[in-house]
């Protein structure tokens, strides 16, 4: 039996500087599905919202806006397989991401969600030490620009960054303790279909890659993600996951990732029948 699949591009406002790269991984994944006999179609989020009725077996969803996610949830209720689901994508908004990572039990830096329009109280910061560097991130979505993640040291600097977010209409911020160490970008596909870890410099010890792979698997399961990526910081004591997101662009590993996404999609479709 042949399948029908649609791919939903990411909204440009959620893809700063990566519009072409995000489109490329979606199109290459759809291309891999076509080679397996799947009937495919790509559309923008606006086209997706304008469809009177969507009839499909599979949705490869990179969209992130709330209207598109509401529509995606409607399509899921018809029985379509979604990669990723609307709930999983929403779980990567900053306000839900930190609780999800905590629930997964993976190593993450101390962090706290705070309001930008209220006086900063130490009691809401938990284990965060403001005498050491922190990152102040917008707390509603993921970063949409450089101004959405700012480094600060001390309460006064943190409050300056919170006020800056408030002036832009961002009402919540996520304050996260900085982790010293080397940056690793990692990418994965559900069901063990794919995982890779790419350090910014040098090589990552195999044992650290195995531990990071297991932690990322737990995190993706807690968030409900099938296609995911993230950032980790590695030092001599281990690693900490500092960010996790749905459908990264996979720019450095696009071809093997697209093949893995297609394999995972076909597996989930077969399971759904």
N, C-alpha and C positions, 0 to 999 in steps of 0.2 A: 504494500500500500504506500502511495506517495504522500508526502507531507507538504504542508504549506507553512511558510515562515515569513514574518515581517521583521525588519530591523528598524528601530527608531533611533535616529541620530540624537546626539546631545544638543541641548539648546546652546547657542554661541555664548550666552552670558555665563553659562556654567563650565565653559571650556576655554578659559582665557589663555591665549597663546597656543592652544592645542586643537583648534577646530579641525585642521587637516589631519592631524595624527589620530584624533578620536574617530573621525570618519573612516580613516584607512583601516583600523582594526575591525570596525563593524563590517565594512565592505569585504574585507578579506575573509572574515568568518562566514559571511553569506556566500561568498564564492566557494568556500570549502563545502558548504551544504549543497550548493548547486551541483558540484561534482558527484555528490551522493544521490542525486536525483530529486532533491527538494526544490519545490517551486518557491522562489524568494522574491521579496519586494522590499525596498528601502524607502522610508519616508521621514520627513521632518516631524518634530513634535506638533507643529501647527497642522500639518496634513493629517496626523494621527487624530488630533482633536476634532478635525472637521469631518472625519469619516462618520457617516450616519450609523453604519454597522460594521464591525470588524469581525471577520470570520477567519480564523487561522488556528493552526495547531501549535505554533511556536512564536514567541516574541523575543527577539534579542533587543533588550531595552537599555539604551544608554541615557534616556531622558531623566531629568532630575527635578523638574518643576512640579509644584503641587497639583496643578490641573492635569498634567500628563500622567502623574502617578495615580490620580483618582481614576483616570480613564483606563490606565493599565490594570488597576485592580478590578475594574468592571470586566475587562477582557479575560482576566484570570478566572473570574467566576463562571465563564462559559466553558471552562475546562482546558484552556490553552496553557501550555507550559511557558513560564516567563523566566528569562535569564538576563538580568536578575528580576526578582519579584518587586512589586511596588513597596512592600513592607521592608524588604532587605535594603532597597535604595534609601528609603526614609531613615533606616537605622544608621546610615552613614552621615546624616546631618549631625553636627557637632554635639547637640544636646542629648542625643541618644547614643552616640558612638562611645563615649567614655563609660557609661553604665554597661554597654554591651561588652566592651573589652574587660571590664572588671568582672562581669558575670562569667566570661570565658576563663578567667583565672590566669591570664597571660601577663608577663612582666610589662608594666607601663609606668611612666613617671607619675608622681603625685600631681593631681590636677583638681580643679574645682570650677563649676559653672557659677558665674556671678552676674548680677545686674550691672549694667554700665551707668545707670542713672541713679544709683544709690551710693551712699558712703561705703567704702570698702572696709569690712569688718574682718579682723583676723580669724574670728571663730568660724567663718565660712570657708576658710582656706585649708583647713585640715592640716596635713603634714607639709604643706608648701612653706618653704623658707624664703621670705622676700629679700633676705640679705644675700641670697644667691640668685644667679640669673634665672629668669622665667621667660616664657613666651606668652604673649597676650594674643589670643586668636578670636576671631569673631565666633560667637557661640551659637548662631542659628544654622548656617550652612558650612560647607568647607570653604577654604580660602578661594576667593574669586580674583584676588589681586595681591600685589606685594604688601599693600597697606593692611591686609587682613591678618597678617601674622607679624607681630613686632616684638623684639627682644627688649626686656627691661630689667633693671636691678633696683631694688628698694621700693617701698610703698609709694613714694612720690612719683617715680617714673611709671609705675604700674597705673596709678590714677590718671596720669597724663594720657596714657594709651586708652584707658577705659573712656575717658572723656572724649577722645577723638572718635572712638566708635559710636558713642552716644550722639555726637554731632552729626554723624552720617546716618542716624536712624537705626543703628544696630543696638538692640536693647540688651542683649546678653553676650557675655564673653567667656571664653574658656581659658583660664590661667593654668599653665602647665610648667612644671619645673624643668629647666634645661638639663639634658643629659650630656656630659662630655663624652666624646668618643668618635668613632668613625661611622659615617652614614652608609647604610645598606638599603638599596631599593629591592623590594621583592614582589613577585607576581605569581598568581596561582589560579587554577581552575578546579572546581569541585570534583569530588570522587577520586581524588589522587591523579587526575588526568594531567596535571602539569604543575611544576613549581620551579622557580629559579630565584636565586639571590645574587644581586649585582652590587658589589661594593663600589663606592665612589673612587677609591684608590686601593691598590694592592689586591690581595686575595683574602678570602674568608676561610678560616679553618673548617674542615669538613664537619667536625662535631658541632660547631656553631650553626652551620647551615641546616643540619638535621634537627637541632633544637628549635631553630627559627621556623623551619617547615612545620613542625608539630604544633608550635604555638599559633602560627598563622592558620593552620587547619582548624584549631579550636576556635579561634576568633571568627573565622568565616562561618563556622557552624552556628556560633552564638548569634551572629548578625543575620544569618540566613542567606549568605552570599554564595553564588556559584562561580562568578568571575570577579576577581579582586586583586588588589595590590596594596602596597603600603611602604612605610619607611620605618627602619629600626636603627638604633644606635648601639654599636658594639664597643665594649671596652674589655679590659682584662678580667672583669668580674662577670661578664655575660652580656646580654642584650636587653634592650627595652623597646617595645613597639611604640612609636610616637605618633603614627598616623595609619589609617586604614581606609580604603575607599573602594567603591564599586567601579567596575569596568575602567581600569586605567587604559592608557593608549598603547601600552606594550611596545613602545616605539623601537626599543633595542632588540626585542625578541618577537616581533610581530608574526612572522611566518609560523614558527612552532606553536605559538599561543593560539593563532586562528585555527590551526588543525586540532588542537586540544579542545577548544571551545566547540567546534563542530562535533567532535567525537562525544563530548559530554552531552550536547544537545540531543544527539541521536539516541544516546543511552536513556536519557530522561523521557524522550518521546516513546521509546519502546516500552519503558516501564509504565507509562501512563495508559497504554492501550490494554 
